[in-house]
């Protein structure tokens, strides 16, 4: 359940960044840079926190889910108006990421075998990348937004 809260936080961070970057000349590269900074911060924080836990991937650490969820939502087009179809796409991205993070199909589960902070974050980034590809395909297929 903590991973779901982390993913919800990722959605909130993404939704709060869209209005800030939509008026800039290059909103998508700025969002990608923000996602990269969030990923680097999560690797750093996880590396600092891991020695305090006995598990290799403690459930209490959810910053990796935040980074993975934001990565999934990068597949959405930047829409200046918040339409119902946009929120449906955001909800689909949330569900896609949660399913991929929980099930961890191949090759995502393989990334979780890396040692240390990289392993904790890598499987969530893998789920985020696969989720982004699936979300991009579904937005094209269903005509979202």
C-alpha positions as CSV (number, residue, x, y, z in Angstrom):
1,X,0.0,0.0,0.0
2,X,2.8,2.5,0.6
3,X,3.8,2.2,-3.1
4,X,0.3,3.4,-4.1
5,X,0.7,6.5,-1.9
6,X,4.1,7.1,-3.6
7,X,2.5,6.8,-7.0
8,X,-0.3,9.2,-6.0
9,X,2.4,11.6,-4.9
10,X,4.1,11.2,-8.3
11,X,0.8,12.1,-10.0
12,X,0.4,15.1,-7.8
13,X,3.9,16.3,-8.6
14,X,3.4,15.8,-12.3
15,X,0.0,17.7,-12.2
16,X,1.6,20.5,-10.3
17,X,4.5,20.9,-12.8
18,X,2.3,21.0,-15.9
19,X,0.9,24.5,-15.3
20,X,4.4,25.8,-14.4
21,X,6.1,24.5,-17.5
22,X,3.2,24.9,-20.1
23,X,4.0,28.5,-20.6
24,X,7.7,28.0,-21.2
25,X,9.1,27.7,-24.7
26,X,10.3,24.1,-24.2
27,X,7.9,22.4,-21.7
28,X,8.7,18.8,-22.5
29,X,12.5,19.0,-22.1
30,X,11.9,20.9,-18.8
31,X,9.6,18.1,-17.6
32,X,12.2,15.5,-18.7
33,X,14.9,17.4,-16.8
34,X,12.7,17.5,-13.7
35,X,12.1,13.8,-14.0
36,X,15.9,13.2,-14.3
37,X,16.5,15.3,-11.2
38,X,13.8,13.4,-9.3
39,X,15.4,10.1,-10.3
40,X,18.9,11.2,-9.2
41,X,17.5,12.5,-5.9
42,X,15.7,9.2,-5.3
43,X,18.8,7.2,-6.0
44,X,20.7,9.4,-3.6
45,X,18.1,9.3,-0.8
46,X,17.6,5.5,-1.2
47,X,21.3,5.0,-1.0
48,X,21.4,7.0,2.3
49,X,18.4,5.2,3.7
50,X,19.1,1.6,2.8
51,X,21.6,0.9,5.6
52,X,18.8,1.6,8.1
53,X,16.7,-1.2,6.8
54,X,17.1,-5.0,6.8
55,X,15.3,-5.5,3.5
56,X,16.9,-5.0,0.1
57,X,13.8,-3.0,-1.1
58,X,11.9,-1.7,1.9
59,X,8.2,-0.7,1.5
60,X,8.7,2.4,3.6
61,X,10.8,3.9,0.8
62,X,8.4,5.2,-1.8
63,X,10.5,7.8,-3.6
64,X,11.3,5.3,-6.3
65,X,7.6,4.9,-7.0
66,X,7.3,8.7,-7.3
67,X,10.1,8.8,-9.9
68,X,8.6,5.8,-11.8
69,X,5.1,7.3,-11.9
70,X,6.3,10.7,-13.1
71,X,8.3,8.8,-15.9
72,X,5.1,7.0,-16.9
73,X,3.1,10.3,-17.2
74,X,5.8,11.9,-19.4
75,X,4.1,10.1,-22.3
76,X,1.1,12.3,-22.0
77,X,0.9,15.3,-24.3
78,X,1.0,18.7,-22.5
79,X,-2.6,19.9,-22.7
80,X,-3.3,23.5,-21.5
81,X,-6.9,22.8,-20.6
82,X,-7.7,20.1,-18.1
83,X,-10.3,18.0,-19.9
84,X,-12.0,14.8,-18.8
85,X,-10.1,12.8,-21.4
86,X,-6.8,14.1,-20.0
87,X,-7.7,13.0,-16.4
88,X,-8.8,9.6,-17.8
89,X,-5.3,9.3,-19.4
90,X,-3.7,10.3,-16.1
91,X,-5.8,7.7,-14.3
92,X,-4.8,5.1,-16.9
93,X,-1.2,6.0,-16.4
94,X,-1.5,5.6,-12.7
95,X,-3.2,2.2,-13.0
96,X,-0.7,1.0,-15.6
97,X,2.3,1.9,-13.5
98,X,0.8,0.3,-10.4
99,X,0.1,-2.9,-12.2
100,X,3.6,-3.0,-13.8
101,X,5.2,-2.2,-10.5
102,X,3.3,-4.9,-8.6
103,X,3.5,-7.7,-11.2
104,X,7.0,-6.8,-12.4
105,X,7.0,-8.7,-15.8
106,X,10.2,-9.6,-17.5
107,X,12.5,-7.6,-17.9
108,X,11.3,-5.3,-15.1
109,X,11.8,-7.9,-12.4
110,X,15.4,-8.4,-13.6
111,X,16.2,-4.8,-12.9
112,X,15.2,-5.3,-9.2
113,X,18.1,-7.8,-8.8
114,X,20.7,-5.0,-9.1
115,X,22.3,-4.3,-5.7
116,X,21.8,-1.3,-3.6
117,X,19.9,1.9,-4.4
118,X,20.2,1.3,-8.2
119,X,18.2,-2.0,-7.8
120,X,15.5,-0.3,-5.6
121,X,15.0,2.5,-8.2
122,X,15.7,0.6,-11.4
123,X,12.7,-1.7,-11.4
124,X,10.4,1.3,-10.8
125,X,12.1,3.2,-13.7
126,X,11.6,0.1,-15.8
127,X,8.0,-0.1,-14.9
128,X,7.8,3.7,-15.7
129,X,9.3,3.3,-19.1
130,X,7.1,0.3,-20.1
131,X,4.1,2.2,-18.6
132,X,5.0,5.3,-20.7
133,X,5.2,3.2,-23.9
134,X,1.8,1.6,-23.1
135,X,0.3,4.9,-22.2
136,X,1.5,6.6,-25.3
137,X,0.1,3.8,-27.4
138,X,-3.3,3.9,-25.6
139,X,-3.5,7.7,-25.9
140,X,-3.0,7.3,-29.6
141,X,-5.4,4.4,-29.9
142,X,-8.2,5.9,-27.8
143,X,-7.6,9.4,-28.9
144,X,-6.9,10.7,-25.4
145,X,-6.5,13.9,-24.9
